[in-house]
């Protein structure tokens, strides 16, 4: 028997829900470890929380550890959840940590960026766990964004091979360069679940124009540029669905979400019925592991908006919460959002200005959110990024886009 893509997604969703129920009935109390990077201190800090499997409530696990550098802005785990990578913007370092079964982080290696560009802003790992994409604000020997005829006319995307032991190898070469040039003010990188493409958001404030830069990708990390597409005025975040068919971008300046279909050759085509309204200053976006729901944090509104996805067209439509509103309140200035990677049962935001994490339970049938117990949860100063790993051996594990 053969299934089309929509049927496959539905089947995966059903299996995930069944296994989630089984997991809840017969496993230990904690299911996840949540890592929170804070950049107020020097060096930066990473704090570990334990997630309660029933309620999603957080409790701290030990003391915070050093991020291995200055001003951590991004965290990402490998798909097997054995390693965590942190990007420290202040000293242009990428730090690798091992993750123990009890959630303990141990610094394994630190790489200072140079020929790959500098001032990292975002990280992504491919679903095979073999490549780390490092998005840098500036190209080598540059410290500001300059447009026009200049040697400093954009950002840089570097690709690091990841060894079987989680260690980083020599960056993949782009001819004589150790990076791929992109536009000015890059904001986030996302790797499709298929491994076939990588996308980057970027914006030019002088032209009041945002873009999504795309690359088709090989398993070895070689990239081939595809034509960029427009993306509002100030795109700051993007995510893709688990099937690799749709890409979603938040426009911080125009309070909207732009949706695209991924065409052959890794080119993007905007959905004709978009863009879609968000809250004020949408700062982060995630698609759940079933590909059914989208969540957007709204920085100015201190809220999270929920959307359901039409599986055939990729079109998002708003989902209301338990009180009938389309948004859910967070702490002050949510800058990062995460859906737990085990069974997509919980959603968390890092709230930069009030040093906290807000937690929500995700209703798998409706996509609506309800606040977890005793939140928001105090964190290290100025939390800027989130990552999570499941506790124990889950039967289904879907890496976040």
C-alpha positions, 0 to 999 in steps of 0.5 A: 500500500502506498500513501501520499504525503498528506496521508504519511503526515496523518499516519505519523501524527496518529502514531505520535499521539498513541506513543505519547499516551503510552509514554505518559502511562508508564515512564518516569516523571521527567521527559525533557531537559530544557536548556536556556542561554542567558547573555547578561553575564560575562561569560554567558550562562546556560541553565538546565531545567527538568520538564515534568511529563504531566504538567510541563512545569519546570524545575532547575537542575543544578547550577548554570554553566558557562556558555564558553564565550560572551553573549550566547544568542543561539543553541541547537542540539544534534538529532540524537540529542547527545551534543549541544552547540552554542553560538556566542556572538560577543567573541565569535565562538561556537562551543560544543557540549556533550549532554549526559543522560541526566542532562549535564552539559560538559564543554567538549570543544570551542571554535573561534570563527575567523575565515568563516565570518564573525558575529554568529546570529543563528545555528541549524543542524541537518536532520542527519546530524552531520552538518552544522550551519553557522550564520554570521552577521559579517564576512571575514575581517568585517565588523559592520554591514555595508551595502554596495561595492565593498568587501564587507557587503553582507553576511556569511553562512559557514557549514561545519561537518559534525563527526560521529562523536559530535566534534566539528570538522574543517568548514566545507569549502566554497571555492577559495572561501570558507563560507557562502556570501549572503545579504546584509543583516542576516537573522536566521538559518533553517535546514529543510528536514529533507536535507535538500535545502537551506534558507536564510532570512535577511533584510536591507533597512536602507531599501526597507526590503527583506529577503529569503536566501536559498541554497540547494544542499548536498549531504556533504554540505556543498551549497548552490545558491537559488534565487532569493525571494522577497520577505516583507520589510524585516524578516527575523525568523523562519521555520519549515514543516516536517515534510520539507514542503512549506517555509514560514517567515515572520516580518517583525516590521509589518506584524505578519507571517509569510508562507512559501511552498518549496518548489523543485530546485529548492526555490520558494513561491509565496502562498497566494492567500498570504501574508497572515496577521501576527501579533506586534513584532513577531520574533520567533516561529516554530512548527510542531513535529506533526506539521499541524500547528505553527506558534509565533512569539510576539515580542511587543505584545508579550504573547504567543499566537497559535495557527493550524496548518492545512496539510494540503496547501500549507495555509495557516489559520488562527487557533483560539486558546482556552479563553477564546483569544487567539493569543497567550500571554508570556513574560516580557519580550519573548525573543525565542520559542521552542516546542519540546522535541519528544512528542510536541506536548509543550511550548516555551518562550524565553522572555528577555526583559523579565529573565524568565521562561513561560510554559504552555501545554499544547492540545494535540487535537486543537493546537490551543495552548494553556499555561503550565503550573507555577510559570513563568519560571525565573532564569539566568539574566537576559535569556536569549535562546532555548534548546531541549532534549528528551529524557530516556529512549523515545520511540519517536523523536523528530528534530525541530526544523 
